[in-house]
Amino acid sequence: MIEIKNIEKSFGETKVLKGVSTIFETGKTNLIIGQSGSGKTVLLKSLLGIHTPELGTISFDGRIYSNLSAEDKRELRTEIGMVFQGSALFDSMSVEENVGFPLKMFSNSSKHEIQERVNFVLKRVNLIDANKKYPAELSGGMQKRVAIARAIVNNPKYLFCDEPNSGLDPNTAILIDNLIKEITEEYNITTVINTHDMNSVMEIGEKIIFLKSGLKAWEGNKGEIFKTDNQAIVDFVYSSNLFKKVREAQLLGK
C-alpha cells in the first residue's frame, strides 16, 4: 500500500500539486487520470522520488519516504518496477539483456540465476523464443511486454506505469491492460498507472483518482465513474459520444 497525505509540489511560482491525499491499494490497479497539466505526471514522479514535495508525506507500507536514510531509500528502490512511456528499451541490448539489466545492476544473483529469472518472466508475458531478438525487431506491443518483464524481473512490491498504452492499437492496448492487471493480482503488487486512456479506465480501473488543476477532484472505481454527479469528471470522461452513451445506459440501469 502507498499512502500520500496532503502532497504539495511547486515549480517556481507555479503550484502543481495542491494538497493531494489518497491511498493506492495493494493487489489492485490504481489509475491516475486527468488532462495535460493536471499534475498527474508530477504526482507519479513524486512517488518515484524524482520530485520532492514541499509539504505532505508519501508512505510505502508505513515507511515515510522523507524519513528514510539514504541506504533505506536505495533499498526501497530495489522494490520498485517501472514501465516507461515508449518502453525505453536499450536498442543495443537483446531482449534477455534488457530484461536482466536490473538484476545485474541491483542484485547479487549469479549468471545462471539471472538467466532462469529472465526466462521465467519472458514466459509470463507470453514472449517465448524472443530472448535473442533486439527491440527494433519487435512490434510495439511486444516491446511493451518486454518492458513489463523488465519491470517485474526483480519481484517488485510496487509497479509504476507511465502511459503504458501509448502508441498501441486498441486491441493491443487491451492485452497490455489485462496483462498488467493479471500480474498485479498474481504477485499482489501495488500498481499505479498514469494514463489518459479511457479504455484503460473501463477495463482495469479498480481505483481511480482524477486530478484537475493540481487537486484531487474525484476518486472512485470504474463502476462509480459512470454514475457520478461530479461535474469535473463527467466533463472529462464523457467528452466523446461513446462515453455519453455508456453513461446514459449506466444511469438507466440504476
Phi and psi in degrees as a GROMACS rama.xvg file:
@    title "Ramachandran Plot"
@    xaxis  label "Phi"
@    yaxis  label "Psi"
@TYPE xy
-117.557  126.496  ILE-2
-118.916  129.215  GLU-3
-117.139  138.562  ILE-4
-128.714  115.627  LYS-5
53.4093  46.1207  ASN-6
-72.1843  128.423  ILE-7
-126.743  133.676  GLU-8
-142.442  130.098  LYS-9
-125.979  154.419  SER-10
-125.485  106.956  PHE-11
64.4189  -126.825  GLY-12
-88.5314  -3.37784  GLU-13
-96.5729  117.257  THR-14
-88.1321  117.191  LYS-15
-93.241  -42.3439  VAL-16
-113.191  131.275  LEU-17
-124.372  65.8695  LYS-18
79.9288  47.7792  GLY-19
-82.6518  131.801  VAL-20
-133.015  139.486  SER-21
-171.998  173.602  THR-22
-125.611  126.265  ILE-23
-96.497  119.328  PHE-24
-87.5386  146.179  GLU-25
-72.8261  139.298  THR-26
79.1095  8.35434  GLY-27
-127.795  156.684  LYS-28
-89.8837  111.148  THR-29
-100.428  120.116  ASN-30
-107.841  138.464  LEU-31
-109.279  121.023  ILE-32
-125.964  162.89  ILE-33
157.632  163.498  GLY-34
-72.2789  166.14  GLN-35
-57.6089  133.729  SER-36
86.9062  3.97022  GLY-37
-78.0895  -19.1362  SER-38
108.959  2.6256  GLY-39
-68.0069  -37.3517  LYS-40
-69.6945  -38.77  THR-41
-64.5637  -38.0867  VAL-42
-63.7192  -46.0188  LEU-43
-60.5136  -43.727  LEU-44
-68.3522  -28.0015  LYS-45
-69.1102  -39.38  SER-46
-63.8601  -33.6458  LEU-47
-82.3054  -6.20097  LEU-48
84.0604  7.00545  GLY-49
-74.2769  -39.8532  ILE-50
-108.138  145.766  HIS-51
-109.961  112.462  THR-52
-62.5682  147.121  PRO-53
-75.4554  -32.7544  GLU-54
-135.57  157.899  LEU-55
94.4662  172.87  GLY-56
-131.348  151.563  THR-57
-123.9  121.647  ILE-58
-118.661  132.732  SER-59
-107.686  102.382  PHE-60
48.7106  48.248  ASP-61
89.381  -9.17744  GLY-62
-91.4798  111.602  ARG-63
-76.2827  118.237  ILE-64
-57.1793  -44.1311  TYR-65
-67.3687  -17.0375  SER-66
-92.8817  -6.60306  ASN-67
-77.5707  148.463  LEU-68
-72.3664  166.946  SER-69
-59.3151  -38.9587  ALA-70
-66.5601  -40.9468  GLU-71
-67.2707  -34.4955  ASP-72
-65.8681  -40.0901  LYS-73
-63.8803  -39.0503  ARG-74
-64.6946  -41.2706  GLU-75
-62.2003  -38.366  LEU-76
-63.5054  -27.2908  ARG-77
-72.8123  -13.4479  THR-78
-94.3562  4.54424  GLU-79
-112.72  133.55  ILE-80
-112.768  148.178  GLY-81
-136.79  128.716  MET-82
-107.794  111.974  VAL-83
-84.1116  154.422  PHE-84
-62.5433  131.663  GLN-85
79.8287  7.57343  GLY-86
75.5976  -41.8192  SER-87
56.7711  45.2277  ALA-88
-82.1712  155.33  LEU-89
-82.2716  115.777  PHE-90
-62.0713  -31.7963  ASP-91
-84.5683  -2.58653  SER-92
-107.516  146.166  MET-93
-70.8293  171.738  SER-94
-56.1737  -49.231  VAL-95
-67.5816  -31.6863  GLU-96
-69.562  -40.0336  GLU-97
-60.8697  -48.1542  ASN-98
-67.5922  -37.4944  VAL-99
-80.2631  -9.08472  GLY-100
-55.0951  -47.5038  PHE-101
-60.6819  -35.0592  PRO-102
-69.4856  -37.8872  LEU-103
-67.2898  -33.6889  LYS-104
-82.0034  -37.975  MET-105
-123.06  12.7184  PHE-106
-138.274  167.81  SER-107
-104.12  20.6701  ASN-108
-64.6157  146.002  SER-109
-74.1709  166.703  SER-110
-58.5156  -40.6285  LYS-111
-65.7206  -43.098  HIS-112
-64.1076  -39.4083  GLU-113
-63.9936  -44.3268  ILE-114
-62.4501  -41.8174  GLN-115
-63.3135  -43.2504  GLU-116
-67.0576  -40.7188  ARG-117
-60.9525  -46.2302  VAL-118
-61.618  -38.7279  ASN-119
-63.749  -48.7479  PHE-120
-72.7963  -31.5656  VAL-121
-65.6158  -38.1361  LEU-122
-65.0785  -38.5267  LYS-123
-63.5816  -33.3989  ARG-124
-96.7226  17.4405  VAL-125
62.3947  43.3881  ASN-126
-124.18  81.6636  LEU-127
-97.9094  140.416  ILE-128
67.4065  23.929  ASP-129
-108.184  2.98052  ALA-130
-51.5069  -44.3507  ASN-131
-92.5345  -1.17515  LYS-132
-74.615  161.932  LYS-133
-112.33  155.225  TYR-134
-49.1202  -37.893  PRO-135
-64.7136  -18.8273  ALA-136
-89.7151  -1.44661  GLU-137
-108.711  151.34  LEU-138
-72.0219  169.093  SER-139
-60.17  -40.9229  GLY-140
-66.0168  -38.4222  GLY-141
-68.1168  -39.1193  MET-142
-61.0114  -39.6222  GLN-143
-65.6183  -37.3997  LYS-144
-67.6017  -35.5739  ARG-145
-62.4278  -42.9544  VAL-146
-62.0704  -38.4836  ALA-147
-67.595  -42.4937  ILE-148
-59.4916  -42.9066  ALA-149
-64.3037  -36.6462  ARG-150
-68.9592  -29.0412  ALA-151
-103.85  0.962923  ILE-152
-63.7926  -27.7662  VAL-153
-98.6899  23.0021  ASN-154
51.3523  60.1993  ASN-155
-71.3219  152.295  PRO-156
-85.3746  -25.4714  LYS-157
-130.105  132.311  TYR-158
-124.908  124.388  LEU-159
-114.213  133.697  PHE-160
-128.469  123.71  CYS-161
-104.507  107.138  ASP-162
47.5698  58.9638  GLU-163
-63.6228  -18.7146  PRO-164
-99.1526  6.33257  ASN-165
-58.7622  126.318  SER-166
82.1668  3.32085  GLY-167
-98.9833  150.566  LEU-168
-71.7933  159.36  ASP-169
-55.1591  -42.2356  PRO-170
-65.9161  -42.5689  ASN-171
-67.1177  -37.4473  THR-172
-59.9454  -41.1481  ALA-173
-63.6653  -41.1953  ILE-174
-61.5053  -41.4358  LEU-175
-67.1695  -42.8241  ILE-176
-55.769  -49.1655  ASP-177
-65.9171  -35.6899  ASN-178
-64.8469  -44.6889  LEU-179
-61.9124  -42.5149  ILE-180
-64.0446  -44.6159  LYS-181
-60.271  -45.8599  GLU-182
-65.4124  -39.6347  ILE-183
-58.1704  -47.1692  THR-184
-71.9925  -41.8141  GLU-185
-62.8282  -41.1485  GLU-186
-105.534  5.48678  TYR-187
54.1033  52.2316  ASN-188
-93.7294  149.528  ILE-189
-87.4821  104.637  THR-190
-105.735  129.533  THR-191
-122.757  123.854  VAL-192
-120.461  124.305  ILE-193
-94.3326  117.025  ASN-194
-147.775  155.746  THR-195
-114.066  1.58193  HIS-196
-85.2821  109.459  ASP-197
-70.5282  -21.273  MET-198
-64.6333  -36.2353  ASN-199
-63.6243  -39.6899  SER-200
-59.2103  -45.5407  VAL-201
-67.9033  -34.5779  MET-202
-80.8784  -50.3028  GLU-203
-130.572  15.1808  ILE-204
-77.1604  76.4048  GLY-205
-76.1482  -32.9035  GLU-206
-140.23  125.096  LYS-207
-129.106  133.018  ILE-208
-119.792  135.59  ILE-209
-108.988  121.009  PHE-210
-100.188  139.832  LEU-211
-140.887  119.908  LYS-212
53.0699  39.8157  SER-213
83.2891  2.39626  GLY-214
-114.368  149.615  LEU-215
-78.6951  105.413  LYS-216
-89.6149  -19.1368  ALA-217
-163.521  152.483  TRP-218
-146.884  136.564  GLU-219
175.462  -155.041  GLY-220
-126.512  -178.84  ASN-221
-66.5475  -24.726  LYS-222
-77.3371  -41.9552  GLY-223
-69.852  -27.636  GLU-224
-65.5573  -24.9254  ILE-225
-84.139  -9.886  PHE-226
-118.348  -3.63356  LYS-227
-67.5652  150.496  THR-228
-100.517  3.51972  ASP-229
-65.8241  113.955  ASN-230
-65.5152  -33.3462  GLN-231
-62.6719  -45.8772  ALA-232
-74.0116  -33.4926  ILE-233
-61.5397  -45.3094  VAL-234
-64.1825  -37.1481  ASP-235
-72.6505  -49.1056  PHE-236
-75.2652  -40.1558  VAL-237
-101.814  38.2869  TYR-238
-77.5832  -13.981  SER-239
-109.895  155.674  SER-240
-61.8033  -33.5139  ASN-241
-58.7278  -50.1524  LEU-242
-74.3972  -26.2163  PHE-243
-63.2447  -41.5539  LYS-244
-66.8288  -39.0575  LYS-245
-63.4083  -42.1277  VAL-246
-64.1463  -44.6566  ARG-247
-59.8253  -42.1968  GLU-248
-65.8816  -39.0174  ALA-249
-65.7351  -43.5834  GLN-250
-66.6348  -37.3856  LEU-251
-66.0063  -26.2062  LEU-252
-89.1537  3.23053  GLY-253
